Amino acid sequence: MKKPTIAGKTPLPVQLTAGKTYAWCSCGESSNQPFCDGSHKGSSFFPKVFVAEETKTAYLCNCKQTAKPGFCDGSHKHL
């Protein structure tokens, strides 16, 4: 299985709005990081779609190595 492209080695702070749907890029190829722009089409990757539970600043994974798809878990520190 192909590994995702590392889009960056630091998480991206994003203001999430409660009830809004987001699509996090899992392939690393999107030009709209950390969100999906459809660049994964034709690959084995799919965006992680989620609805924000609360309005807050969240740190979304940009290295694409997280064990918690969408959200930073510190995996970038080991790259």
Biopython code that builds the backbone (N, CA, C, O; Angstrom):
import numpy as np
from Bio.PDB.StructureBuilder import StructureBuilder

atoms = [
    (1, "MET", "N", (0.838, -1.187, 0.000)),
    (1, "MET", "CA", (0.000, 0.000, 0.000)),
    (1, "MET", "C", (0.880, 1.246, 0.000)),
    (1, "MET", "O", (1.859, 1.321, 0.742)),
    (2, "LYS", "N", (0.535, 2.202, -0.815)),
    (2, "LYS", "CA", (1.300, 3.450, -0.915)),
    (2, "LYS", "C", (1.146, 4.275, 0.354)),
    (2, "LYS", "O", (0.067, 4.339, 0.943)),
    (3, "LYS", "N", (2.231, 4.899, 0.760)),
    (3, "LYS", "CA", (2.193, 5.774, 1.931)),
    (3, "LYS", "C", (1.766, 7.171, 1.485)),
    (3, "LYS", "O", (2.032, 7.577, 0.354)),
    (4, "PRO", "N", (1.102, 7.904, 2.384)),
    (4, "PRO", "CA", (0.702, 9.263, 2.022)),
    (4, "PRO", "C", (1.911, 10.196, 1.913)),
    (4, "PRO", "O", (2.953, 9.958, 2.523)),
    (5, "THR", "N", (1.755, 11.236, 1.141)),
    (5, "THR", "CA", (2.770, 12.273, 1.027)),
    (5, "THR", "C", (2.759, 13.114, 2.288)),
    (5, "THR", "O", (1.690, 13.495, 2.764)),
    (6, "ILE", "N", (3.915, 13.408, 2.834)),
    (6, "ILE", "CA", (4.011, 14.272, 4.008)),
    (6, "ILE", "C", (3.843, 15.709, 3.519)),
    (6, "ILE", "O", (4.714, 16.246, 2.835)),
    (7, "ALA", "N", (2.719, 16.325, 3.875)),
    (7, "ALA", "CA", (2.431, 17.691, 3.420)),
    (7, "ALA", "C", (3.168, 18.722, 4.265)),
    (7, "ALA", "O", (3.419, 19.837, 3.808)),
    (8, "GLY", "N", (3.512, 18.356, 5.487)),
    (8, "GLY", "CA", (4.223, 19.260, 6.378)),
    (8, "GLY", "C", (4.568, 18.535, 7.660)),
    (8, "GLY", "O", (3.977, 17.499, 7.965)),
    (9, "LYS", "N", (5.509, 19.060, 8.409)),
    (9, "LYS", "CA", (5.962, 18.386, 9.630)),
    (9, "LYS", "C", (5.527, 19.090, 10.905)),
    (9, "LYS", "O", (6.104, 18.876, 11.972)),
    (10, "THR", "N", (4.509, 19.925, 10.788)),
    (10, "THR", "CA", (3.902, 20.556, 11.963)),
    (10, "THR", "C", (2.387, 20.525, 11.782)),
    (10, "THR", "O", (1.897, 20.604, 10.656)),
    (11, "PRO", "N", (1.642, 20.411, 12.882)),
    (11, "PRO", "CA", (0.180, 20.416, 12.768)),
    (11, "PRO", "C", (-0.316, 21.806, 12.365)),
    (11, "PRO", "O", (0.357, 22.812, 12.587)),
    (12, "LEU", "N", (-1.494, 21.836, 11.775)),
    (12, "LEU", "CA", (-2.077, 23.101, 11.343)),
    (12, "LEU", "C", (-3.235, 23.483, 12.267)),
    (12, "LEU", "O", (-4.192, 22.721, 12.399)),
    (13, "PRO", "N", (-3.160, 24.654, 12.909)),
    (13, "PRO", "CA", (-4.279, 25.085, 13.743)),
    (13, "PRO", "C", (-5.432, 25.539, 12.851)),
    (13, "PRO", "O", (-5.246, 26.349, 11.942)),
    (14, "VAL", "N", (-6.620, 25.008, 13.121)),
    (14, "VAL", "CA", (-7.801, 25.318, 12.324)),
    (14, "VAL", "C", (-8.960, 25.634, 13.262)),
    (14, "VAL", "O", (-9.187, 24.919, 14.238)),
    (15, "GLN", "N", (-9.684, 26.693, 12.969)),
    (15, "GLN", "CA", (-10.871, 27.037, 13.754)),
    (15, "GLN", "C", (-12.034, 26.206, 13.222)),
    (15, "GLN", "O", (-12.502, 26.426, 12.105)),
    (16, "LEU", "N", (-12.499, 25.250, 14.027)),
    (16, "LEU", "CA", (-13.636, 24.415, 13.651)),
    (16, "LEU", "C", (-14.913, 25.041, 14.200)),
    (16, "LEU", "O", (-14.904, 25.682, 15.251)),
    (17, "THR", "N", (-16.012, 24.844, 13.471)),
    (17, "THR", "CA", (-17.314, 25.357, 13.882)),
    (17, "THR", "C", (-18.224, 24.172, 14.199)),
    (17, "THR", "O", (-18.380, 23.268, 13.378)),
    (18, "ALA", "N", (-18.818, 24.178, 15.381)),
    (18, "ALA", "CA", (-19.695, 23.081, 15.808)),
    (18, "ALA", "C", (-20.771, 22.810, 14.759)),
    (18, "ALA", "O", (-21.424, 23.725, 14.258)),
    (19, "GLY", "N", (-20.935, 21.520, 14.440)),
    (19, "GLY", "CA", (-21.960, 21.105, 13.492)),
    (19, "GLY", "C", (-21.546, 21.152, 12.039)),
    (19, "GLY", "O", (-22.269, 20.642, 11.183)),
    (20, "LYS", "N", (-20.408, 21.747, 11.731)),
    (20, "LYS", "CA", (-19.939, 21.848, 10.346)),
    (20, "LYS", "C", (-19.167, 20.579, 9.961)),
    (20, "LYS", "O", (-18.448, 20.006, 10.778)),
    (21, "THR", "N", (-19.328, 20.156, 8.714)),
    (21, "THR", "CA", (-18.655, 18.963, 8.196)),
    (21, "THR", "C", (-17.348, 19.368, 7.522)),
    (21, "THR", "O", (-17.293, 20.332, 6.758)),
    (22, "TYR", "N", (-16.302, 18.608, 7.825)),
    (22, "TYR", "CA", (-14.972, 18.848, 7.257)),
    (22, "TYR", "C", (-14.471, 17.560, 6.617)),
    (22, "TYR", "O", (-14.853, 16.465, 7.030)),
    (23, "ALA", "N", (-13.619, 17.694, 5.614)),
    (23, "ALA", "CA", (-12.998, 16.538, 4.954)),
    (23, "ALA", "C", (-11.483, 16.724, 5.000)),
    (23, "ALA", "O", (-10.916, 17.512, 4.243)),
    (24, "TRP", "N", (-10.841, 15.982, 5.906)),
    (24, "TRP", "CA", (-9.390, 16.055, 6.087)),
    (24, "TRP", "C", (-8.692, 15.236, 5.004)),
    (24, "TRP", "O", (-9.076, 14.098, 4.733)),
    (25, "CYS", "N", (-7.674, 15.818, 4.394)),
    (25, "CYS", "CA", (-6.890, 15.141, 3.357)),
    (25, "CYS", "C", (-6.032, 14.046, 3.983)),
    (25, "CYS", "O", (-5.256, 14.317, 4.900)),
    (26, "SER", "N", (-6.163, 12.825, 3.501)),
    (26, "SER", "CA", (-5.345, 11.720, 4.013)),
    (26, "SER", "C", (-4.195, 11.355, 3.084)),
    (26, "SER", "O", (-3.280, 10.634, 3.481)),
    (27, "CYS", "N", (-4.236, 11.856, 1.832)),
    (27, "CYS", "CA", (-3.201, 11.485, 0.864)),
    (27, "CYS", "C", (-1.993, 12.414, 0.901)),
    (27, "CYS", "O", (-0.892, 12.018, 0.518)),
    (28, "GLY", "N", (-2.192, 13.644, 1.358)),
    (28, "GLY", "CA", (-1.098, 14.611, 1.402)),
    (28, "GLY", "C", (-0.904, 15.390, 0.117)),
    (28, "GLY", "O", (-0.001, 16.223, 0.035)),
    (29, "GLU", "N", (-1.729, 15.140, -0.889)),
    (29, "GLU", "CA", (-1.560, 15.787, -2.196)),
    (29, "GLU", "C", (-2.427, 17.022, -2.393)),
    (29, "GLU", "O", (-2.237, 17.746, -3.371)),
    (30, "SER", "N", (-3.367, 17.285, -1.502)),
    (30, "SER", "CA", (-4.277, 18.425, -1.654)),
    (30, "SER", "C", (-3.514, 19.747, -1.659)),
    (30, "SER", "O", (-2.536, 19.911, -0.928)),
    (31, "SER", "N", (-3.964, 20.682, -2.481)),
    (31, "SER", "CA", (-3.373, 22.026, -2.481)),
    (31, "SER", "C", (-4.103, 22.908, -1.469)),
    (31, "SER", "O", (-3.815, 24.100, -1.362)),
    (32, "ASN", "N", (-5.046, 22.327, -0.728)),
    (32, "ASN", "CA", (-5.827, 23.046, 0.272)),
    (32, "ASN", "C", (-5.627, 22.412, 1.656)),
    (32, "ASN", "O", (-6.594, 22.218, 2.392)),
    (33, "GLN", "N", (-4.385, 22.092, 2.008)),
    (33, "GLN", "CA", (-4.082, 21.421, 3.285)),
    (33, "GLN", "C", (-4.611, 22.218, 4.464)),
    (33, "GLN", "O", (-4.533, 23.447, 4.456)),
    (34, "PRO", "N", (-5.143, 21.554, 5.470)),
    (34, "PRO", "CA", (-5.208, 20.112, 5.669)),
    (34, "PRO", "C", (-6.473, 19.480, 5.110)),
    (34, "PRO", "O", (-6.791, 18.337, 5.437)),
    (35, "PHE", "N", (-7.201, 20.214, 4.266)),
    (35, "PHE", "CA", (-8.474, 19.712, 3.767)),
    (35, "PHE", "C", (-8.353, 19.108, 2.378)),
    (35, "PHE", "O", (-7.448, 19.438, 1.611)),
    (36, "CYS", "N", (-9.283, 18.218, 2.075)),
    (36, "CYS", "CA", (-9.315, 17.502, 0.799)),
    (36, "CYS", "C", (-9.753, 18.424, -0.336)),
    (36, "CYS", "O", (-10.670, 19.230, -0.179)),
    (37, "ASP", "N", (-9.084, 18.293, -1.480)),
    (37, "ASP", "CA", (-9.501, 19.004, -2.683)),
    (37, "ASP", "C", (-9.759, 18.034, -3.835)),
    (37, "ASP", "O", (-9.913, 18.449, -4.983)),
    (38, "GLY", "N", (-9.803, 16.730, -3.515)),
    (38, "GLY", "CA", (-10.075, 15.714, -4.529)),
    (38, "GLY", "C", (-8.837, 15.149, -5.194)),
    (38, "GLY", "O", (-8.952, 14.326, -6.102)),
    (39, "SER", "N", (-7.655, 15.568, -4.769)),
    (39, "SER", "CA", (-6.404, 15.098, -5.395)),
    (39, "SER", "C", (-6.197, 13.592, -5.247)),
    (39, "SER", "O", (-5.410, 13.006, -5.990)),
    (40, "HIS", "N", (-6.885, 12.960, -4.310)),
    (40, "HIS", "CA", (-6.728, 11.523, -4.069)),
    (40, "HIS", "C", (-7.400, 10.668, -5.147)),
    (40, "HIS", "O", (-7.137, 9.467, -5.223)),
    (41, "LYS", "N", (-8.248, 11.252, -5.969)),
    (41, "LYS", "CA", (-9.015, 10.480, -6.953)),
    (41, "LYS", "C", (-8.102, 9.591, -7.776)),
    (41, "LYS", "O", (-7.076, 10.032, -8.293)),
    (42, "GLY", "N", (-8.497, 8.325, -7.888)),
    (42, "GLY", "CA", (-7.711, 7.349, -8.625)),
    (42, "GLY", "C", (-6.672, 6.653, -7.767)),
    (42, "GLY", "O", (-5.920, 5.815, -8.264)),
    (43, "SER", "N", (-6.618, 6.989, -6.483)),
    (43, "SER", "CA", (-5.661, 6.355, -5.565)),
    (43, "SER", "C", (-6.424, 5.519, -4.540)),
    (43, "SER", "O", (-7.647, 5.397, -4.611)),
    (44, "SER", "N", (-5.703, 4.955, -3.604)),
    (44, "SER", "CA", (-6.323, 4.150, -2.545)),
    (44, "SER", "C", (-6.698, 5.005, -1.336)),
    (44, "SER", "O", (-7.152, 4.469, -0.326)),
    (45, "PHE", "N", (-6.516, 6.323, -1.421)),
    (45, "PHE", "CA", (-6.792, 7.218, -0.305)),
    (45, "PHE", "C", (-8.190, 7.822, -0.394)),
    (45, "PHE", "O", (-8.727, 8.033, -1.482)),
    (46, "PHE", "N", (-8.760, 8.093, 0.764)),
    (46, "PHE", "CA", (-10.056, 8.750, 0.876)),
    (46, "PHE", "C", (-9.971, 9.765, 2.002)),
    (46, "PHE", "O", (-9.250, 9.544, 2.975)),
    (47, "PRO", "N", (-10.695, 10.876, 1.890)),
    (47, "PRO", "CA", (-10.657, 11.863, 2.975)),
    (47, "PRO", "C", (-11.335, 11.320, 4.230)),
    (47, "PRO", "O", (-12.205, 10.453, 4.152)),
    (48, "LYS", "N", (-10.936, 11.828, 5.358)),
    (48, "LYS", "CA", (-11.581, 11.525, 6.641)),
    (48, "LYS", "C", (-12.620, 12.633, 6.852)),
    (48, "LYS", "O", (-12.275, 13.778, 7.145)),
    (49, "VAL", "N", (-13.883, 12.273, 6.700)),
    (49, "VAL", "CA", (-14.960, 13.243, 6.853)),
    (49, "VAL", "C", (-15.435, 13.198, 8.300)),
    (49, "VAL", "O", (-15.681, 12.125, 8.851)),
    (50, "PHE", "N", (-15.563, 14.381, 8.912)),
    (50, "PHE", "CA", (-16.035, 14.447, 10.294)),
    (50, "PHE", "C", (-16.853, 15.710, 10.516)),
    (50, "PHE", "O", (-16.718, 16.693, 9.787)),
    (51, "VAL", "N", (-17.700, 15.665, 11.532)),
    (51, "VAL", "CA", (-18.487, 16.821, 11.934)),
    (51, "VAL", "C", (-17.910, 17.327, 13.243)),
    (51, "VAL", "O", (-17.753, 16.563, 14.195)),
    (52, "ALA", "N", (-17.595, 18.608, 13.291)),
    (52, "ALA", "CA", (-17.020, 19.203, 14.500)),
    (52, "ALA", "C", (-18.050, 19.129, 15.630)),
    (52, "ALA", "O", (-19.205, 19.520, 15.460)),
    (53, "GLU", "N", (-17.617, 18.624, 16.777)),
    (53, "GLU", "CA", (-18.496, 18.493, 17.930)),
    (53, "GLU", "C", (-18.660, 19.816, 18.671)),
    (53, "GLU", "O", (-19.679, 20.061, 19.317)),
    (54, "GLU", "N", (-17.633, 20.668, 18.564)),
    (54, "GLU", "CA", (-17.701, 21.968, 19.239)),
    (54, "GLU", "C", (-16.909, 22.993, 18.444)),
    (54, "GLU", "O", (-16.052, 22.640, 17.634)),
    (55, "THR", "N", (-17.199, 24.253, 18.680)),
    (55, "THR", "CA", (-16.444, 25.329, 18.053)),
    (55, "THR", "C", (-15.173, 25.521, 18.867)),
    (55, "THR", "O", (-15.218, 25.830, 20.058)),
    (56, "LYS", "N", (-14.027, 25.330, 18.192)),
    (56, "LYS", "CA", (-12.738, 25.439, 18.875)),
    (56, "LYS", "C", (-11.615, 25.432, 17.858)),
    (56, "LYS", "O", (-11.827, 25.141, 16.681)),
    (57, "THR", "N", (-10.422, 25.753, 18.324)),
    (57, "THR", "CA", (-9.226, 25.603, 17.502)),
    (57, "THR", "C", (-8.738, 24.176, 17.690)),
    (57, "THR", "O", (-8.521, 23.728, 18.815)),
    (58, "ALA", "N", (-8.568, 23.469, 16.584)),
    (58, "ALA", "CA", (-8.061, 22.090, 16.617)),
    (58, "ALA", "C", (-6.763, 22.055, 15.817)),
    (58, "ALA", "O", (-6.569, 22.844, 14.893)),
    (59, "TYR", "N", (-5.891, 21.143, 16.179)),
    (59, "TYR", "CA", (-4.622, 20.986, 15.469)),
    (59, "TYR", "C", (-4.730, 19.760, 14.582)),
    (59, "TYR", "O", (-4.709, 18.625, 15.060)),
    (60, "LEU", "N", (-4.847, 20.004, 13.277)),
    (60, "LEU", "CA", (-5.027, 18.927, 12.325)),
    (60, "LEU", "C", (-3.678, 18.458, 11.798)),
    (60, "LEU", "O", (-2.759, 19.245, 11.574)),
    (61, "CYS", "N", (-3.598, 17.164, 11.613)),
    (61, "CYS", "CA", (-2.362, 16.528, 11.169)),
    (61, "CYS", "C", (-2.025, 16.946, 9.745)),
    (61, "CYS", "O", (-2.883, 16.942, 8.861)),
    (62, "ASN", "N", (-0.772, 17.305, 9.539)),
    (62, "ASN", "CA", (-0.300, 17.686, 8.216)),
    (62, "ASN", "C", (0.761, 16.718, 7.700)),
    (62, "ASN", "O", (1.129, 16.763, 6.526)),
    (63, "CYS", "N", (1.257, 15.832, 8.590)),
    (63, "CYS", "CA", (2.263, 14.855, 8.158)),
    (63, "CYS", "C", (1.614, 13.573, 7.619)),
    (63, "CYS", "O", (2.265, 12.767, 6.955)),
    (64, "LYS", "N", (0.328, 13.401, 7.916)),
    (64, "LYS", "CA", (-0.482, 12.271, 7.426)),
    (64, "LYS", "C", (-0.071, 10.934, 8.031)),
    (64, "LYS", "O", (-0.435, 9.882, 7.505)),
    (65, "GLN", "N", (0.675, 10.959, 9.124)),
    (65, "GLN", "CA", (1.136, 9.734, 9.782)),
    (65, "GLN", "C", (0.366, 9.446, 11.080)),
    (65, "GLN", "O", (0.643, 8.445, 11.741)),
    (66, "THR", "N", (-0.579, 10.291, 11.452)),
    (66, "THR", "CA", (-1.295, 10.182, 12.705)),
    (66, "THR", "C", (-2.085, 8.878, 12.843)),
    (66, "THR", "O", (-2.572, 8.330, 11.854)),
    (67, "ALA", "N", (-2.204, 8.400, 14.053)),
    (67, "ALA", "CA", (-3.040, 7.231, 14.357)),
    (67, "ALA", "C", (-4.474, 7.683, 14.658)),
    (67, "ALA", "O", (-5.371, 6.860, 14.840)),
    (68, "LYS", "N", (-4.673, 9.006, 14.708)),
    (68, "LYS", "CA", (-5.996, 9.588, 14.960)),
    (68, "LYS", "C", (-6.368, 10.429, 13.740)),
    (68, "LYS", "O", (-6.323, 11.657, 13.807)),
    (69, "PRO", "N", (-6.741, 9.779, 12.610)),
    (69, "PRO", "CA", (-6.951, 10.493, 11.357)),
    (69, "PRO", "C", (-7.680, 11.823, 11.507)),
    (69, "PRO", "O", (-8.766, 11.920, 12.077)),
    (70, "GLY", "N", (-7.026, 12.827, 10.967)),
    (70, "GLY", "CA", (-7.532, 14.185, 11.028)),
    (70, "GLY", "C", (-6.784, 15.005, 12.055)),
    (70, "GLY", "O", (-6.409, 16.146, 11.788)),
    (71, "PHE", "N", (-6.565, 14.442, 13.218)),
    (71, "PHE", "CA", (-6.017, 15.207, 14.330)),
    (71, "PHE", "C", (-4.571, 14.809, 14.644)),
    (71, "PHE", "O", (-4.202, 13.637, 14.563)),
    (72, "CYS", "N", (-3.778, 15.793, 14.997)),
    (72, "CYS", "CA", (-2.373, 15.565, 15.326)),
    (72, "CYS", "C", (-2.244, 14.711, 16.583)),
    (72, "CYS", "O", (-2.916, 14.958, 17.584)),
    (73, "ASP", "N", (-1.380, 13.711, 16.520)),
    (73, "ASP", "CA", (-1.065, 12.895, 17.699)),
    (73, "ASP", "C", (0.427, 12.940, 18.020)),
    (73, "ASP", "O", (0.916, 12.153, 18.830)),
    (74, "GLY", "N", (1.149, 13.864, 17.381)),
    (74, "GLY", "CA", (2.579, 14.012, 17.627)),
    (74, "GLY", "C", (3.465, 13.157, 16.735)),
    (74, "GLY", "O", (4.685, 13.156, 16.900)),
    (75, "SER", "N", (2.870, 12.425, 15.786)),
    (75, "SER", "CA", (3.662, 11.546, 14.903)),
    (75, "SER", "C", (4.736, 12.300, 14.126)),
    (75, "SER", "O", (5.768, 11.722, 13.785)),
    (76, "HIS", "N", (4.511, 13.574, 13.844)),
    (76, "HIS", "CA", (5.484, 14.369, 13.084)),
    (76, "HIS", "C", (6.817, 14.483, 13.796)),
    (76, "HIS", "O", (7.841, 14.738, 13.162)),
    (77, "LYS", "N", (6.815, 14.298, 15.103)),
    (77, "LYS", "CA", (8.065, 14.415, 15.886)),
    (77, "LYS", "C", (9.035, 13.273, 15.595)),
    (77, "LYS", "O", (10.214, 13.352, 15.940)),
    (78, "HIS", "N", (8.537, 12.210, 14.961)),
    (78, "HIS", "CA", (9.358, 11.023, 14.694)),
    (78, "HIS", "C", (9.751, 10.899, 13.225)),
    (78, "HIS", "O", (10.256, 9.858, 12.804)),
    (79, "LEU", "N", (9.525, 11.940, 12.455)),
    (79, "LEU", "CA", (9.858, 11.878, 11.017)),
    (79, "LEU", "C", (11.270, 12.346, 10.756)),
    (79, "LEU", "O", (11.714, 12.359, 9.608)),
]
sb = StructureBuilder()
sb.init_structure("model")
sb.init_model(0)
sb.init_chain("A")
sb.init_seg("    ")
for serial, (resi, resn, name, xyz) in enumerate(atoms, 1):
    if name == "N":
        sb.init_residue(resn, " ", resi, " ")
    sb.init_atom(name, np.array(xyz, "f"), 0.0, 1.0, " ", f" {name:<3s}", serial, name[0])
structure = sb.get_structure()
